[in-house]
Amino acid sequence: MPTIIFEQPNGTATEVEVADGGNIMRAAVSNGIAGIVGECGGQAMCATCHVYVAPEDAASLPDISEDEDEMLDCTAAERTEFSRLGCQVRLGGATQQLRVTVPSDQV
């Protein structure tokens, strides 16, 4: 089963198992991960599931879509080259584990 390691701004980390095809945002909300809001329910319309993907994991992910790219310009915390919307990143197949850092601000 795929896993996501959520690292908080204070350095604490929580590992969560995800069903194949599950996304970062749903895994966070379902498991009470602080700092991931997911206000729009996964429609790439709010940027409240913004995360920073670990650099060593980022290259294995699909490219950012045009919609995701546009919403990443609206994040409360600084956008970086490793920023992704958690609702748009699915796990499974070649992506069995991800480490992400939750930004200090989402709204």
ZIPE-V810767 format. One line per field, one symbol per residue. ss: DSSP state (~ for helix, > for strand, _ for the rest). A space follows every 50 residues. Layout:
ss->???
//
This chain:
ss->_>>>>>>_____>>>>>>____>~~~~~~~___________________> >>>_~~~~_______~~~~~~~__________>>>~~~_>_>__>_>>>> >>_____
//
